[in-house]
Amino acid sequence: MTDSEAIKEMHHLAMASRDRAYCPYSNFAVGACILGANGKYYTGCNVEKAVNSLCAEGTAIVKMVEDGCR
């Protein structure tokens, strides 16, 4: 897969993840996608709570680390 194809796939996955965001306070949905060293794509979306929130990028990183990728 070329870099251009990988970027297009990451964009597609990030937009799909954004659709699953939970943002009742800001109404600003964010999606993220990162490519791990293992070649897998990891996605994340923002999740808001009354006190604080989880960012999309952090969610993707946690999923990647949980999968054993560093």
PQR file with spaces between the fields and no chain letter, atoms N, CA, C, O and H, PARSE charges and radii, in Angstrom:
ATOM       1  N    MET     1       0.849   -1.174    0.000 -0.4000 1.5000
ATOM       2  CA   MET     1       0.000    0.000    0.000 -0.0000 2.0000
ATOM       3  C    MET     1       0.897    1.240    0.000  0.5500 1.7000
ATOM       4  O    MET     1       1.857    1.320    0.766 -0.5500 1.4000
ATOM       5  N    THR     2       0.582    2.186   -0.849 -0.4000 1.5000
ATOM       6  CA   THR     2       1.370    3.416   -0.913 -0.0000 2.0000
ATOM       7  C    THR     2       1.018    4.318    0.264  0.5500 1.7000
ATOM       8  O    THR     2      -0.003    4.131    0.926 -0.5500 1.4000
ATOM       9  H    THR     2      -0.198    2.121   -1.472  0.4000 1.0000
ATOM      10  N    ASP     3       1.876    5.294    0.510 -0.4000 1.5000
ATOM      11  CA   ASP     3       1.598    6.260    1.578 -0.0000 2.0000
ATOM      12  C    ASP     3       0.284    6.990    1.327  0.5500 1.7000
ATOM      13  O    ASP     3      -0.486    7.229    2.258 -0.5500 1.4000
ATOM      14  H    ASP     3       2.705    5.446   -0.028  0.4000 1.0000
ATOM      15  N    SER     4       0.027    7.341    0.075 -0.4000 1.5000
ATOM      16  CA   SER     4      -1.199    8.052   -0.272 -0.0000 2.0000
ATOM      17  C    SER     4      -2.430    7.192    0.016  0.5500 1.7000
ATOM      18  O    SER     4      -3.435    7.697    0.517 -0.5500 1.4000
ATOM      19  H    SER     4       0.652    7.146   -0.681  0.4000 1.0000
ATOM      20  N    GLU     5      -2.356    5.912   -0.293 -0.4000 1.5000
ATOM      21  CA   GLU     5      -3.470    5.009   -0.017 -0.0000 2.0000
ATOM      22  C    GLU     5      -3.675    4.841    1.486  0.5500 1.7000
ATOM      23  O    GLU     5      -4.810    4.788    1.961 -0.5500 1.4000
ATOM      24  H    GLU     5      -1.540    5.502   -0.700  0.4000 1.0000
ATOM      25  N    ALA     6      -2.573    4.759    2.233 -0.4000 1.5000
ATOM      26  CA   ALA     6      -2.656    4.616    3.688 -0.0000 2.0000
ATOM      27  C    ALA     6      -3.297    5.862    4.310  0.5500 1.7000
ATOM      28  O    ALA     6      -4.114    5.755    5.224 -0.5500 1.4000
ATOM      29  H    ALA     6      -1.652    4.803    1.848  0.4000 1.0000
ATOM      30  N    ILE     7      -2.925    7.022    3.816 -0.4000 1.5000
ATOM      31  CA   ILE     7      -3.490    8.265    4.342 -0.0000 2.0000
ATOM      32  C    ILE     7      -4.987    8.342    4.044  0.5500 1.7000
ATOM      33  O    ILE     7      -5.770    8.760    4.897 -0.5500 1.4000
ATOM      34  H    ILE     7      -2.261    7.109    3.074  0.4000 1.0000
ATOM      35  N    LYS     8      -5.383    7.945    2.847 -0.4000 1.5000
ATOM      36  CA   LYS     8      -6.808    7.940    2.505 -0.0000 2.0000
ATOM      37  C    LYS     8      -7.579    6.977    3.408  0.5500 1.7000
ATOM      38  O    LYS     8      -8.677    7.297    3.863 -0.5500 1.4000
ATOM      39  H    LYS     8      -4.747    7.605    2.154  0.4000 1.0000
ATOM      40  N    GLU     9      -7.009    5.802    3.667 -0.4000 1.5000
ATOM      41  CA   GLU     9      -7.662    4.833    4.549 -0.0000 2.0000
ATOM      42  C    GLU     9      -7.758    5.381    5.968  0.5500 1.7000
ATOM      43  O    GLU     9      -8.790    5.226    6.621 -0.5500 1.4000
ATOM      44  H    GLU     9      -6.117    5.542    3.297  0.4000 1.0000
ATOM      45  N    MET    10      -6.699    6.016    6.451 -0.4000 1.5000
ATOM      46  CA   MET    10      -6.715    6.598    7.795 -0.0000 2.0000
ATOM      47  C    MET    10      -7.777    7.692    7.894  0.5500 1.7000
ATOM      48  O    MET    10      -8.474    7.791    8.904 -0.5500 1.4000
ATOM      49  H    MET    10      -5.860    6.142    5.921  0.4000 1.0000
ATOM      50  N    HIS    11      -7.900    8.501    6.865 -0.4000 1.5000
ATOM      51  CA   HIS    11      -8.904    9.563    6.856 -0.0000 2.0000
ATOM      52  C    HIS    11     -10.299    8.953    6.912  0.5500 1.7000
ATOM      53  O    HIS    11     -11.146    9.409    7.680 -0.5500 1.4000
ATOM      54  H    HIS    11      -7.334    8.421    6.045  0.4000 1.0000
ATOM      55  N    HIS    12     -10.539    7.939    6.113 -0.4000 1.5000
ATOM      56  CA   HIS    12     -11.835    7.265    6.107 -0.0000 2.0000
ATOM      57  C    HIS    12     -12.159    6.690    7.498  0.5500 1.7000
ATOM      58  O    HIS    12     -13.274    6.856    7.993 -0.5500 1.4000
ATOM      59  H    HIS    12      -9.851    7.569    5.489  0.4000 1.0000
ATOM      60  N    LEU    13     -11.203    6.028    8.111 -0.4000 1.5000
ATOM      61  CA   LEU    13     -11.416    5.430    9.430 -0.0000 2.0000
ATOM      62  C    LEU    13     -11.639    6.496   10.505  0.5500 1.7000
ATOM      63  O    LEU    13     -12.469    6.318   11.397 -0.5500 1.4000
ATOM      64  H    LEU    13     -10.297    5.894    7.709  0.4000 1.0000
ATOM      65  N    ALA    14     -10.900    7.600   10.421 -0.4000 1.5000
ATOM      66  CA   ALA    14     -11.071    8.686   11.397 -0.0000 2.0000
ATOM      67  C    ALA    14     -12.461    9.315   11.280  0.5500 1.7000
ATOM      68  O    ALA    14     -13.087    9.633   12.291 -0.5500 1.4000
ATOM      69  H    ALA    14     -10.226    7.745    9.697  0.4000 1.0000
ATOM      70  N    MET    15     -12.936    9.490   10.057 -0.4000 1.5000
ATOM      71  CA   MET    15     -14.274   10.065    9.868 -0.0000 2.0000
ATOM      72  C    MET    15     -15.352    9.107   10.383  0.5500 1.7000
ATOM      73  O    MET    15     -16.345    9.550   10.960 -0.5500 1.4000
ATOM      74  H    MET    15     -12.427    9.231    9.236  0.4000 1.0000
ATOM      75  N    ALA    16     -15.169    7.818   10.183 -0.4000 1.5000
ATOM      76  CA   ALA    16     -16.124    6.839   10.701 -0.0000 2.0000
ATOM      77  C    ALA    16     -16.120    6.839   12.230  0.5500 1.7000
ATOM      78  O    ALA    16     -17.170    6.716   12.861 -0.5500 1.4000
ATOM      79  H    ALA    16     -14.362    7.457    9.714  0.4000 1.0000
ATOM      80  N    SER    17     -14.937    6.977   12.815 -0.4000 1.5000
ATOM      81  CA   SER    17     -14.831    7.027   14.274 -0.0000 2.0000
ATOM      82  C    SER    17     -15.480    8.297   14.821  0.5500 1.7000
ATOM      83  O    SER    17     -16.121    8.269   15.872 -0.5500 1.4000
ATOM      84  H    SER    17     -14.084    7.077   12.303  0.4000 1.0000
ATOM      85  N    ARG    18     -15.315    9.388   14.117 -0.4000 1.5000
ATOM      86  CA   ARG    18     -15.918   10.660   14.530 -0.0000 2.0000
ATOM      87  C    ARG    18     -17.433   10.529   14.662  0.5500 1.7000
ATOM      88  O    ARG    18     -18.042   11.149   15.534 -0.5500 1.4000
ATOM      89  H    ARG    18     -14.794    9.410   13.263  0.4000 1.0000
ATOM      90  N    ASP    19     -18.034    9.723   13.799 -0.4000 1.5000
ATOM      91  CA   ASP    19     -19.483    9.529   13.862 -0.0000 2.0000
ATOM      92  C    ASP    19     -19.926    8.847   15.156  0.5500 1.7000
ATOM      93  O    ASP    19     -21.104    8.895   15.509 -0.5500 1.4000
ATOM      94  H    ASP    19     -17.540    9.219   13.091  0.4000 1.0000
ATOM      95  N    ARG    20     -18.987    8.212   15.865 -0.4000 1.5000
ATOM      96  CA   ARG    20     -19.319    7.526   17.113 -0.0000 2.0000
ATOM      97  C    ARG    20     -18.951    8.353   18.355  0.5500 1.7000
ATOM      98  O    ARG    20     -19.081    7.866   19.478 -0.5500 1.4000
ATOM      99  H    ARG    20     -18.030    8.173   15.578  0.4000 1.0000
ATOM     100  N    ALA    21     -18.495    9.594   18.163 -0.4000 1.5000
ATOM     101  CA   ALA    21     -18.112   10.452   19.283 -0.0000 2.0000
ATOM     102  C    ALA    21     -19.316   10.761   20.166  0.5500 1.7000
ATOM     103  O    ALA    21     -20.456   10.800   19.703 -0.5500 1.4000
ATOM     104  H    ALA    21     -18.390    9.990   17.251  0.4000 1.0000
ATOM     105  N    TYR    22     -19.033   10.980   21.447 -0.4000 1.5000
ATOM     106  CA   TYR    22     -20.063   11.374   22.410 -0.0000 2.0000
ATOM     107  C    TYR    22     -19.683   12.752   22.930  0.5500 1.7000
ATOM     108  O    TYR    22     -18.796   12.887   23.773 -0.5500 1.4000
ATOM     109  H    TYR    22     -18.107   10.948   21.822  0.4000 1.0000
ATOM     110  N    CYS    23     -20.361   13.771   22.420 -0.4000 1.5000
ATOM     111  CA   CYS    23     -19.977   15.149   22.757 -0.0000 2.0000
ATOM     112  C    CYS    23     -21.205   16.028   22.995  0.5500 1.7000
ATOM     113  O    CYS    23     -21.461   16.962   22.236 -0.5500 1.4000
ATOM     114  H    CYS    23     -21.082   13.662   21.735  0.4000 1.0000
ATOM     115  N    PRO    24     -21.963   15.727   24.052 -0.5600 1.5000
ATOM     116  CA   PRO    24     -23.189   16.487   24.309  0.2800 2.0000
ATOM     117  C    PRO    24     -22.946   17.917   24.784  0.5500 1.7000
ATOM     118  O    PRO    24     -23.858   18.741   24.723 -0.5500 1.4000
ATOM     119  N    TYR    25     -21.762   18.227   25.248 -0.4000 1.5000
ATOM     120  CA   TYR    25     -21.487   19.560   25.794 -0.0000 2.0000
ATOM     121  C    TYR    25     -20.936   20.509   24.738  0.5500 1.7000
ATOM     122  O    TYR    25     -21.407   21.640   24.615 -0.5500 1.4000
ATOM     123  H    TYR    25     -21.020   17.558   25.297  0.4000 1.0000
ATOM     124  N    SER    26     -19.951   20.063   23.982 -0.4000 1.5000
ATOM     125  CA   SER    26     -19.346   20.922   22.973 -0.0000 2.0000
ATOM     126  C    SER    26     -19.995   20.775   21.601  0.5500 1.7000
ATOM     127  O    SER    26     -19.897   21.669   20.761 -0.5500 1.4000
ATOM     128  H    SER    26     -19.568   19.144   24.083  0.4000 1.0000
ATOM     129  N    ASN    27     -20.657   19.643   21.380 -0.4000 1.5000
ATOM     130  CA   ASN    27     -21.185   19.324   20.049 -0.0000 2.0000
ATOM     131  C    ASN    27     -20.097   19.376   18.982  0.5500 1.7000
ATOM     132  O    ASN    27     -20.366   19.719   17.831 -0.5500 1.4000
ATOM     133  H    ASN    27     -20.736   18.917   22.063  0.4000 1.0000
ATOM     134  N    PHE    28     -18.866   19.035   19.367 -0.4000 1.5000
ATOM     135  CA   PHE    28     -17.723   19.047   18.454 -0.0000 2.0000
ATOM     136  C    PHE    28     -17.140   17.633   18.412  0.5500 1.7000
ATOM     137  O    PHE    28     -16.318   17.267   19.252 -0.5500 1.4000
ATOM     138  H    PHE    28     -18.647   18.756   20.302  0.4000 1.0000
ATOM     139  N    ALA    29     -17.565   16.859   17.444 -0.4000 1.5000
ATOM     140  CA   ALA    29     -17.122   15.472   17.314 -0.0000 2.0000
ATOM     141  C    ALA    29     -15.742   15.409   16.666  0.5500 1.7000
ATOM     142  O    ALA    29     -15.462   16.111   15.694 -0.5500 1.4000
ATOM     143  H    ALA    29     -18.232   17.157   16.762  0.4000 1.0000
ATOM     144  N    VAL    30     -14.889   14.556   17.222 -0.4000 1.5000
ATOM     145  CA   VAL    30     -13.528   14.381   16.707 -0.0000 2.0000
ATOM     146  C    VAL    30     -13.257   12.895   16.552  0.5500 1.7000
ATOM     147  O    VAL    30     -13.605   12.093   17.418 -0.5500 1.4000
ATOM     148  H    VAL    30     -15.116   13.986   18.011  0.4000 1.0000
ATOM     149  N    GLY    31     -12.633   12.540   15.443 -0.4000 1.5000
ATOM     150  CA   GLY    31     -12.181   11.177   15.215 -0.0000 2.0000
ATOM     151  C    GLY    31     -10.698   11.200   14.903  0.5500 1.7000
ATOM     152  O    GLY    31     -10.181   12.185   14.376 -0.5500 1.4000
ATOM     153  H    GLY    31     -12.350   13.191   14.739  0.4000 1.0000
ATOM     154  N    ALA    32     -10.019   10.120   15.228 -0.4000 1.5000
ATOM     155  CA   ALA    32      -8.578   10.029   14.967 -0.0000 2.0000
ATOM     156  C    ALA    32      -8.238    8.623   14.516  0.5500 1.7000
ATOM     157  O    ALA    32      -8.935    7.662   14.841 -0.5500 1.4000
ATOM     158  H    ALA    32     -10.440    9.320   15.656  0.4000 1.0000
ATOM     159  N    CYS    33      -7.160    8.520   13.766 -0.4000 1.5000
ATOM     160  CA   CYS    33      -6.651    7.217   13.348 -0.0000 2.0000
ATOM     161  C    CYS    33      -5.134    7.291   13.324  0.5500 1.7000
ATOM     162  O    CYS    33      -4.553    8.228   12.777 -0.5500 1.4000
ATOM     163  H    CYS    33      -6.593    9.300   13.502  0.4000 1.0000
ATOM     164  N    ILE    34      -4.499    6.290   13.925 -0.4000 1.5000
ATOM     165  CA   ILE    34      -3.038    6.214   13.894 -0.0000 2.0000
ATOM     166  C    ILE    34      -2.643    4.853   13.340  0.5500 1.7000
ATOM     167  O    ILE    34      -3.372    3.872   13.481 -0.5500 1.4000
ATOM     168  H    ILE    34      -4.971    5.528   14.370  0.4000 1.0000
ATOM     169  N    LEU    35      -1.487    4.813   12.713 -0.4000 1.5000
ATOM     170  CA   LEU    35      -0.947    3.580   12.154 -0.0000 2.0000
ATOM     171  C    LEU    35       0.152    3.084   13.078  0.5500 1.7000
ATOM     172  O    LEU    35       1.180    3.739   13.247 -0.5500 1.4000
ATOM     173  H    LEU    35      -0.894    5.610   12.598  0.4000 1.0000
ATOM     174  N    GLY    36      -0.075    1.924   13.670 -0.4000 1.5000
ATOM     175  CA   GLY    36       0.910    1.363   14.590 -0.0000 2.0000
ATOM     176  C    GLY    36       2.102    0.760   13.850  0.5500 1.7000
ATOM     177  O    GLY    36       2.033    0.495   12.650 -0.5500 1.4000
ATOM     178  H    GLY    36      -0.910    1.392   13.532  0.4000 1.0000
ATOM     179  N    ALA    37       3.178    0.553   14.570 -0.4000 1.5000
ATOM     180  CA   ALA    37       4.378   -0.052   13.996 -0.0000 2.0000
ATOM     181  C    ALA    37       4.107   -1.475   13.503  0.5500 1.7000
ATOM     182  O    ALA    37       4.858   -2.013   12.689 -0.5500 1.4000
ATOM     183  H    ALA    37       3.235    0.768   15.545  0.4000 1.0000
ATOM     184  N    ASN    38       3.033   -2.072   14.003 -0.4000 1.5000
ATOM     185  CA   ASN    38       2.659   -3.425   13.592 -0.0000 2.0000
ATOM     186  C    ASN    38       1.825   -3.434   12.310  0.5500 1.7000
ATOM     187  O    ASN    38       1.410   -4.495   11.844 -0.5500 1.4000
ATOM     188  H    ASN    38       2.424   -1.636   14.665  0.4000 1.0000
ATOM     189  N    GLY    39       1.580   -2.254   11.742 -0.4000 1.5000
ATOM     190  CA   GLY    39       0.834   -2.155   10.493 -0.0000 2.0000
ATOM     191  C    GLY    39      -0.668   -2.060   10.657  0.5500 1.7000
ATOM     192  O    GLY    39      -1.389   -1.957    9.664 -0.5500 1.4000
ATOM     193  H    GLY    39       1.916   -1.392   12.120  0.4000 1.0000
ATOM     194  N    LYS    40      -1.159   -2.093   11.893 -0.4000 1.5000
ATOM     195  CA   LYS    40      -2.596   -2.001   12.139 -0.0000 2.0000
ATOM     196  C    LYS    40      -3.015   -0.544   12.322  0.5500 1.7000
ATOM     197  O    LYS    40      -2.235    0.298   12.768 -0.5500 1.4000
ATOM     198  H    LYS    40      -0.574   -2.178   12.699  0.4000 1.0000
ATOM     199  N    TYR    41      -4.266   -0.275   11.966 -0.4000 1.5000
ATOM     200  CA   TYR    41      -4.850    1.036   12.193 -0.0000 2.0000
ATOM     201  C    TYR    41      -5.604    1.017   13.520  0.5500 1.7000
ATOM     202  O    TYR    41      -6.294    0.052   13.847 -0.5500 1.4000
ATOM     203  H    TYR    41      -4.899   -0.959   11.604  0.4000 1.0000
ATOM     204  N    TYR    42      -5.457    2.107   14.276 -0.4000 1.5000
ATOM     205  CA   TYR    42      -6.162    2.249   15.552 -0.0000 2.0000
ATOM     206  C    TYR    42      -6.941    3.553   15.515  0.5500 1.7000
ATOM     207  O    TYR    42      -6.402    4.609   15.185 -0.5500 1.4000
ATOM     208  H    TYR    42      -4.896    2.891   14.011  0.4000 1.0000
ATOM     209  N    THR    43      -8.225    3.459   15.861 -0.4000 1.5000
ATOM     210  CA   THR    43      -9.083    4.638   15.810 -0.0000 2.0000
ATOM     211  C    THR    43      -9.534    5.039   17.206  0.5500 1.7000
ATOM     212  O    THR    43      -9.476    4.250   18.149 -0.5500 1.4000
ATOM     213  H    THR    43      -8.663    2.601   16.129  0.4000 1.0000
ATOM     214  N    GLY    44      -9.975    6.259   17.313 -0.4000 1.5000
ATOM     215  CA   GLY    44     -10.518    6.760   18.566 -0.0000 2.0000
ATOM     216  C    GLY    44     -11.431    7.936   18.300  0.5500 1.7000
ATOM     217  O    GLY    44     -11.351    8.574   17.250 -0.5500 1.4000
ATOM     218  H    GLY    44     -10.022    6.900   16.547  0.4000 1.0000
ATOM     219  N    CYS    45     -12.300    8.219   19.257 -0.4000 1.5000
ATOM     220  CA   CYS    45     -13.187    9.374   19.165 -0.0000 2.0000
ATOM     221  C    CYS    45     -13.221   10.057   20.524  0.5500 1.7000
ATOM     222  O    CYS    45     -12.884    9.455   21.543 -0.5500 1.4000
ATOM     223  H    CYS    45     -12.364    7.700   20.110  0.4000 1.0000
ATOM     224  N    ASN    46     -13.630   11.316   20.526 -0.4000 1.5000
ATOM     225  CA   ASN    46     -13.720   12.014   21.801 -0.0000 2.0000
ATOM     226  C    ASN    46     -14.965   11.573   22.563  0.5500 1.7000
ATOM     227  O    ASN    46     -16.005   11.275   21.975 -0.5500 1.4000
ATOM     228  H    ASN    46     -13.903   11.805   19.698  0.4000 1.0000
ATOM     229  N    VAL    47     -14.832   11.540   23.879 -0.4000 1.5000
ATOM     230  CA   VAL    47     -15.926   11.159   24.773 -0.0000 2.0000
ATOM     231  C    VAL    47     -15.960   12.189   25.898  0.5500 1.7000
ATOM     232  O    VAL    47     -15.014   12.305   26.678 -0.5500 1.4000
ATOM     233  H    VAL    47     -13.987   11.782   24.356  0.4000 1.0000
ATOM     234  N    GLU    48     -17.060   12.932   25.969 -0.4000 1.5000
ATOM     235  CA   GLU    48     -17.175   13.982   26.977 -0.0000 2.0000
ATOM     236  C    GLU    48     -17.974   13.515   28.189  0.5500 1.7000
ATOM     237  O    GLU    48     -18.935   12.753   28.082 -0.5500 1.4000
ATOM     238  H    GLU    48     -17.828   12.838   25.335  0.4000 1.0000
ATOM     239  N    LYS    49     -17.541   14.001   29.332 -0.4000 1.5000
ATOM     240  CA   LYS    49     -18.276   13.819   30.583 -0.0000 2.0000
ATOM     241  C    LYS    49     -18.453   15.207   31.183  0.5500 1.7000
ATOM     242  O    LYS    49     -17.838   16.168   30.721 -0.5500 1.4000
ATOM     243  H    LYS    49     -16.760   14.620   29.419  0.4000 1.0000
ATOM     244  N    ALA    50     -19.271   15.315   32.185 -0.4000 1.5000
ATOM     245  CA   ALA    50     -19.529   16.620   32.792 -0.0000 2.0000
ATOM     246  C    ALA    50     -18.261   17.237   33.381  0.5500 1.7000
ATOM     247  O    ALA    50     -18.099   18.457   33.357 -0.5500 1.4000
ATOM     248  H    ALA    50     -19.772   14.535   32.560  0.4000 1.0000
ATOM     249  N    VAL    51     -17.367   16.406   33.906 -0.4000 1.5000
ATOM     250  CA   VAL    51     -16.176   16.905   34.588 -0.0000 2.0000
ATOM     251  C    VAL    51     -14.980   17.030   33.648  0.5500 1.7000
ATOM     252  O    VAL    51     -14.243   18.014   33.717 -0.5500 1.4000
ATOM     253  H    VAL    51     -17.499   15.415   33.925  0.4000 1.0000
ATOM     254  N    ASN    52     -14.780   16.060   32.785 -0.4000 1.5000
ATOM     255  CA   ASN    52     -13.641   16.092   31.866 -0.0000 2.0000
ATOM     256  C    ASN    52     -13.987   15.288   30.623  0.5500 1.7000
ATOM     257  O    ASN    52     -15.117   14.823   30.473 -0.5500 1.4000
ATOM     258  H    ASN    52     -15.378   15.261   32.729  0.4000 1.0000
ATOM     259  N    SER    53     -13.030   15.128   29.747 -0.4000 1.5000
ATOM     260  CA   SER    53     -13.299   14.372   28.524 -0.0000 2.0000
ATOM     261  C    SER    53     -12.059   13.603   28.093  0.5500 1.7000
ATOM     262  O    SER    53     -10.948   13.873   28.549 -0.5500 1.4000
ATOM     263  H    SER    53     -12.112   15.506   29.869  0.4000 1.0000
ATOM     264  N    LEU    54     -12.274   12.648   27.215 -0.4000 1.5000
ATOM     265  CA   LEU    54     -11.192   11.873   26.619 -0.0000 2.0000
ATOM     266  C    LEU    54     -11.045   12.333   25.179  0.5500 1.7000
ATOM     267  O    LEU    54     -12.029   12.419   24.445 -0.5500 1.4000
ATOM     268  H    LEU    54     -13.176   12.429   26.844  0.4000 1.0000
ATOM     269  N    CYS    55      -9.814   12.627   24.775 -0.4000 1.5000
ATOM     270  CA   CYS    55      -9.612   13.079   23.405 -0.0000 2.0000
ATOM     271  C    CYS    55      -9.524   11.886   22.454  0.5500 1.7000
ATOM     272  O    CYS    55      -9.200   10.772   22.866 -0.5500 1.4000
ATOM     273  H    CYS    55      -9.014   12.557   25.371  0.4000 1.0000
ATOM     274  N    ALA    56      -9.812   12.132   21.200 -0.4000 1.5000
ATOM     275  CA   ALA    56      -9.805   11.080   20.186 -0.0000 2.0000
ATOM     276  C    ALA    56      -8.420   10.458   20.033  0.5500 1.7000
ATOM     277  O    ALA    56      -8.289    9.240   19.913 -0.5500 1.4000
ATOM     278  H    ALA    56     -10.075   13.037   20.866  0.4000 1.0000
ATOM     279  N    GLU    57      -7.394   11.296   20.038 -0.4000 1.5000
ATOM     280  CA   GLU    57      -6.033   10.809   19.854 -0.0000 2.0000
ATOM     281  C    GLU    57      -5.606    9.913   21.010  0.5500 1.7000
ATOM     282  O    GLU    57      -4.996    8.864   20.804 -0.5500 1.4000
ATOM     283  H    GLU    57      -7.501   12.286   20.136  0.4000 1.0000
ATOM     284  N    GLY    58      -5.933   10.336   22.221 -0.4000 1.5000
ATOM     285  CA   GLY    58      -5.589    9.540   23.398 -0.0000 2.0000
ATOM     286  C    GLY    58      -6.303    8.201   23.399  0.5500 1.7000
ATOM     287  O    GLY    58      -5.730    7.183   23.787 -0.5500 1.4000
ATOM     288  H    GLY    58      -6.428   11.189   22.388  0.4000 1.0000
ATOM     289  N    THR    59      -7.559    8.205   22.964 -0.4000 1.5000
ATOM     290  CA   THR    59      -8.316    6.962   22.887 -0.0000 2.0000
ATOM     291  C    THR    59      -7.664    5.992   21.914  0.5500 1.7000
ATOM     292  O    THR    59      -7.552    4.802   22.208 -0.5500 1.4000
ATOM     293  H    THR    59      -8.024    9.032   22.649  0.4000 1.0000
ATOM     294  N    ALA    60      -7.233    6.485   20.760 -0.4000 1.5000
ATOM     295  CA   ALA    60      -6.571    5.634   19.765 -0.0000 2.0000
ATOM     296  C    ALA    60      -5.258    5.080   20.311  0.5500 1.7000
ATOM     297  O    ALA    60      -4.934    3.913   20.091 -0.5500 1.4000
ATOM     298  H    ALA    60      -7.324    7.452   20.522  0.4000 1.0000
ATOM     299  N    ILE    61      -4.509    5.911   21.018 -0.4000 1.5000
ATOM     300  CA   ILE    61      -3.231    5.471   21.583 -0.0000 2.0000
ATOM     301  C    ILE    61      -3.450    4.387   22.630  0.5500 1.7000
ATOM     302  O    ILE    61      -2.711    3.403   22.666 -0.5500 1.4000
ATOM     303  H    ILE    61      -4.772    6.860   21.196  0.4000 1.0000
ATOM     304  N    VAL    62      -4.453    4.558   23.476 -0.4000 1.5000
ATOM     305  CA   VAL    62      -4.746    3.542   24.499 -0.0000 2.0000
ATOM     306  C    VAL    62      -5.103    2.211   23.835  0.5500 1.7000
ATOM     307  O    VAL    62      -4.649    1.160   24.286 -0.5500 1.4000
ATOM     308  H    VAL    62      -5.053    5.358   23.446  0.4000 1.0000
ATOM     309  N    LYS    63      -5.901    2.240   22.781 -0.4000 1.5000
ATOM     310  CA   LYS    63      -6.264    1.029   22.077 -0.0000 2.0000
ATOM     311  C    LYS    63      -5.026    0.360   21.460  0.5500 1.7000
ATOM     312  O    LYS    63      -4.909   -0.865   21.471 -0.5500 1.4000
ATOM     313  H    LYS    63      -6.270    3.095   22.415  0.4000 1.0000
ATOM     314  N    MET    64      -4.122    1.156   20.933 -0.4000 1.5000
ATOM     315  CA   MET    64      -2.905    0.630   20.333 -0.0000 2.0000
ATOM     316  C    MET    64      -2.028   -0.039   21.377  0.5500 1.7000
ATOM     317  O    MET    64      -1.541   -1.148   21.156 -0.5500 1.4000
ATOM     318  H    MET    64      -4.217    2.151   20.924  0.4000 1.0000
ATOM     319  N    VAL    65      -1.820    0.620   22.515 -0.4000 1.5000
ATOM     320  CA   VAL    65      -0.992    0.069   23.578 -0.0000 2.0000
ATOM     321  C    VAL    65      -1.629   -1.195   24.147  0.5500 1.7000
ATOM     322  O    VAL    65      -0.933   -2.165   24.446 -0.5500 1.4000
ATOM     323  H    VAL    65      -2.216    1.521   22.695  0.4000 1.0000
ATOM     324  N    GLU    66      -2.948   -1.183   24.297 -0.4000 1.5000
ATOM     325  CA   GLU    66      -3.647   -2.355   24.801 -0.0000 2.0000
ATOM     326  C    GLU    66      -3.435   -3.560   23.869  0.5500 1.7000
ATOM     327  O    GLU    66      -3.414   -4.704   24.324 -0.5500 1.4000
ATOM     328  H    GLU    66      -3.514   -0.395   24.054  0.4000 1.0000
ATOM     329  N    ASP    67      -3.282   -3.301   22.591 -0.4000 1.5000
ATOM     330  CA   ASP    67      -3.059   -4.350   21.605 -0.0000 2.0000
ATOM     331  C    ASP    67      -1.606   -4.839   21.602  0.5500 1.7000
ATOM     332  O    ASP    67      -1.257   -5.768   20.873 -0.5500 1.4000
ATOM     333  H    ASP    67      -3.300   -2.372   22.221  0.4000 1.0000
ATOM     334  N    GLY    68      -0.769   -4.205   22.423 -0.4000 1.5000
ATOM     335  CA   GLY    68       0.625   -4.633   22.537 -0.0000 2.0000
ATOM     336  C    GLY    68       1.589   -3.897   21.634  0.5500 1.7000
ATOM     337  O    GLY    68       2.769   -4.244   21.581 -0.5500 1.4000
ATOM     338  H    GLY    68      -1.053   -3.451   23.015  0.4000 1.0000
ATOM     339  N    CYS    69       1.117   -2.892   20.925 -0.4000 1.5000
ATOM     340  CA   CYS    69       1.974   -2.112   20.029 -0.0000 2.0000
ATOM     341  C    CYS    69       2.545   -0.932   20.797  0.5500 1.7000
ATOM     342  O    CYS    69       1.838   -0.292   21.575 -0.5500 1.4000
ATOM     343  H    CYS    69       0.158   -2.610   20.968  0.4000 1.0000
ATOM     344  N    ARG    70       3.805   -0.647   20.584 -0.4000 1.5000
ATOM     345  CA   ARG    70       4.458    0.496   21.247 -0.0000 2.0000
ATOM     346  C    ARG    70       4.889    1.524   20.232  0.5500 1.7000
ATOM     347  O    ARG    70       5.455    2.554   20.599 -0.5500 1.4000
ATOM     348  H    ARG    70       4.380   -1.168   19.951  0.4000 1.0000
